């Protein structure tokens, strides 16, 4: 750890016992340099060094070296396919790019969870956690939380054959998204309608009233922006949470230090999940078969991960189509217009007329909680078309194989006299293939055979690396050089180097310097998605998916500015709509973005790690990094103008007046959200510092601080590529397993600064927040029994870790663990 050439953070067994977090996965939030956001009580997202989002495809999670991502998402669903608290041994986190060695799109970092080997940890252990959350929650009452885990390991043949099994059953009530701040407060500013009088209001945690669900209605000679009424998130989802996990492993030792293992993992999930939209995961299933051979010379792994989204559904599409299922937008707009006209003719003020019009247009609207509402919700949940329903029906597989050979170790074991002892040589290769069963809504095969809905979509990547290392001057200097090459479908071969140096004047003082680069190839969703969501078609950025769209579209940001100017000139300038369109058509900006390329990062890191004081009980770790991104992958929303006959209007065969007229009307444009690459120069830099001090009497104190800064030279593009990272964050901790006899405690305090959050749902500032977590423990040796009474967010101060997500309060629990420690 002291001589690692890059920053490495580790949670060992002692740290995990001291943490007041309810699970090892929750404890990662207190690790130096790590940011965790919480879309759900059962789903947390790990990130490091910026550009965080709810589906972090730039950070990789491994369990015993096996990637535990959900294939079609390209990122893990929290710890859904990971180990239980009873089986976790250590957590190791590498903040920053690790692509040169791992090649798994790990350009922001990776976490490797190491589980307990059944040869070393034998026996039966049981753990029960019981808790409560949602105290003083305005949206609901107090709810119970329960997690039951069991682990059993047995050596069948001494030092030859062993197995283990784990199972976990978790139930609870999820955190509720209840932020009703209007994110379209100026939608009718030109008519003086604000606040509750704004007919285009769009509360954050409400669906069916987003920008794509609004219409421009001409009422009384003025243009008003009017949204459908929409439904609150808690009306269209079930917040009951359930996770069932099980895994088993069979280990066989071929020789000393050489072990063959087969592992099977299964998880069934019911909770709220978030990516570009919020989803209710229902009967969502993941399973993984893994085979590994580990020895000091050779490491080989092969695994298959299977994903089935079950009966999951999109909450935004559910809200939109609940509204449209009883009355189409066209009919609703007609009813609204007629009612507004009648109300104003009867002498009602404009704002009151809008309220009257909405009440009339909403007549017959399905009301939450009624049998009719519940029946319609169940119907839409099973319609796999987001223009009419809300179902998420995806089946996908990930097949992966990798091998690594420690050439230097092989020569040393053969006692080869010609091989220098100061030299290390390592080589490895890997192959990965994604397979998706096209569902006709979310994924379509761009190169189908006879049937585009039955021919599976495949996406593959192959790579390899060689690494040389040298130990010089009595091991005071360690140098490594790594070269990696990767070939991905639809892209040419890419090369990544890594150079590192560690200088250790003494064993206690270690200075490190590294330079490395990394490529991130588009995920399945970024490359191949093809789904309508809120009357906007979200399309993968590969040419095979979006051919012709980039060349003929206009940036939505410019279209919004154009239409706002047109509306202002009509409402306050006295122009006709035709005159206003002609006047403002110069505001329209042609989409200059194009088809996806791999994302590329160059990273430089400096660090110092030392074990101080005479007894080495004070550990200091400092790092600084600077990252430069090229072709940063993000999304742009762009609309294509179409004629009355449905043909695309291009600048080569029509004039700008016709294009502007089409883009001023909702019915004469095709709307797209496209994955593409930023043209801006994107840089970020930062650093972190950590102190861990072991005091007399077994007390362990810690303090960490993390700084992250975005330095982005923008060119006014319309990309959504939020940094989503607080500039400052710090952690303080204090704990002792035996503060008094068998009583122990652990305290963690975390604070992070306000930051700007830019997501697919909403943009804005996340207020600064702090958390105090605490636990008291009592341990018995005979029988082996441990009690832990703990709380996260002890003071129950509700906060949002990102905009569009849930409000997070306190969780209070008692954990009782019996058996092996």
C-alpha positions, 0 to 999 in steps of 0.5 A: 500500500505504501509503495503503490504507484497510484492512489489506493484506498482500502477498507479492511476488516477492522475498518468495516467493524468500526463503521457506523454505516449499515453495510460495507457498501455504505461505508465507502462514502467515507473513503478519501476521494470518493463521492457517493450519490443515493438514487435509492435506499437500495441503490448507491453510485460510487464515483471519484474525481468528477463527472458523476451521474446516476449511471456511472459508466466511468467507474468499475466495480469488481467482485474478486476480479469479476465485473458486476455490472448490469450489461445493458446499463454498462454500470452496476446497480449498487451492490445488487450483484455483490457480496453480503456483509458476512462475506466481504473481506476487504474493499480496495478502491483506485480513484482515477483512471485505471484503463491501462491495466484493466481496460474496462472503461475505468477512466474514473476509477474502480473498486474491487471487493474481495470476499472471504475464502472458504478455506480461511473462513469456515463455519456458519454465521448469521446476521440480522439487521432491524431498523426504522426510517422516514421519521418526520417525513412529510410524505409518509410515516415511519417504516421498518427496515430488515436485512437477514443474511446467512453464510456457511462455508465448509472444507470438504477435503483438507487443503483441497476442496471447499465451498461456501453459500451466502444469502441475503433478504432485504426489505424496506421502504425507499426514500421518496422523491418529493422535490416540487420546485418548479424548474420552468418558472419563467415559461410564461414570463411574457404574460406575467404568470408566475408561481401557482399561476404558471400553466407550464409549471414543472415540479421536479418530482412530477412527470407528464409536464416536462418540456416535451409535454407542453404546447403553445396555445394561442389564447386571446391573441397571446401565446401561452405555454401550457403543460399537461397536469402530470402526476407526482412520483409517489403516485406512479410508483411503489416505494416498497423495497426488496432485494433477494441475493444468493451466491455459492462458490466451489474452490479446488486447490490444485497446488499450494497458491493455485486455486480453481473456483466456480462462483454463481451469483443471483439477485432479484431486485424491487426498488427505484433506479435512476438513469436518464429517467427514474424507473421502478425495478420490479422482479429485476433479475441478475445472475452471474456464472464465474470461473477463475484460476488464480496462481502467483504466475497465471490468473484466468477468469471467465464469466457470464452475466445475464440480465432480465428487467422483469416487470420494471417500468419508466416513471416518466413515461408512466406519468405521461401516458396515464394522462394521455390514456384518458385524453390525447394531447390534441383533445386536451388542448382543444378542451383547454382552449374552449374552456379558457375562452369561455372563462374569459368571456365570462369575465374571469381574470387570465390566471383564474381562466387558466385554472378553470380551463385546466379543471375542465380539460382534466375532467375524467382524469384518473385519480391516484389511489382509485381502482381505475387508476391502479388498473390503468397503471398495471396496463401501462406497466406491461406496454413496451412502447414509451409512446403508449406505455411504460414497460422496460423489457430488456434481456441482455448478456455479458460474456467476458474472458481474461488472462494474465501471466506474471512472466517475471515471477515464472522465471524467478520460480524456475530460478533462471540465472539469466533473468534479472531479479530487479525486473518484473514482466507482466502480460494480459489479454481480455475479450468481452461481448455484449448480447442484447435481445432486441425488444422493439422499444429500447433496443433494435438490431441495426444490422438484422438478418430476416427479423430485426426483433429476433436477431440479437444485437452483439457488441464486442471488444478485445484488448491486451497489455504488457508491463515492465517494472524495475526495482532499482537502488536497493528498492528505493526507486520503482519504475513501471511502463505499461502499453495497452491496445484495445479494439472495439466494434465500430472503432479502430484500434486504440493505444494507452500507455502508463508510466509510473515512478515511486521513490522511497528514500526510506520504507516509511516515506514514499513519493509517487508520480504517474502518467496514464491515458485511457479510452472509454468506448461507448456503452450499449445504451450510448451506442445503440439505444433507440427509444421514444421517451416523452415524444423525444427519440433517444438514439445511440450515437453510432452512425449505424443508429442515427445516420442522417440525423446529425446533419439535418438537425438544429440544437434544441437550445437554439430552438428554445431561444428562438421560440421564446423570442417569437413568443415575446415578440407576439405577446409584447411586441405586437408582431404577428407570428409569421413576422416574429418567425422571420425576425428571429430565424437567425437564432437557430443554430445547426447541429455541428455535432456528429457520430460517436467516438471513444472518450479519451483521458490523459491523467497526471498524478502526484502523491506522497504516503508515509507512516510517521512517528516512531511506532508508525501509528500515523499514516499520511496520504496526499495526492494531486491529479490533473485530467484532460478529456478529449471527445467527452461523451455526452448528450445533445438534444436536436430537432429535425424540421419536417414538411407537411408530407413528412419529408426532412427539410434541409438547407440544400432544398428549402429556405430558412423561412420554411425551416424556421416555421417548421421548428416553431410548431411542435407537429412539424419537427422530429425530436432527438436526444443524441449521444455525441462527443463534446467539442469543448476542452474539458479539464479537471483537477484536484486532490485529497489528503488523509490522516489516520492516527492510531492512538493509545488504547485502541482508538483510531482517528481519521480526517480526510479532505477532498478538492475537485475543480472543473476547468472547462472551456465551453463553446456554448454547446448544448451538451449535458455533461455535468461535473456534478461534484462538490468542490470540497468535501471532508470526513472526520472519524473516531472509533474503538472496538474496545473503548470499555471492556467489550463495548465499542463505538464508531463516529463518522462526520461528512460534509460537502459543499454546494455544487451544480447538478446537471442531470437528464431530469433537472439542472440546478444547485444541490445545497451543501449538507452534512451527515453524522453517523454513529454506532455503539457495539458490544461483542462476546467471544463465547458465544461469538456474538456481536451487537451494533446499534447504529444510525446514518444521518443521526440528526435526521436532517433530510437532504438531496445528494443530487437534483431529481433524486430522493430526499434522504433522512435518518436510518436507525438500526440494530445489527446482531451477528452470530458466528464467524468473525 
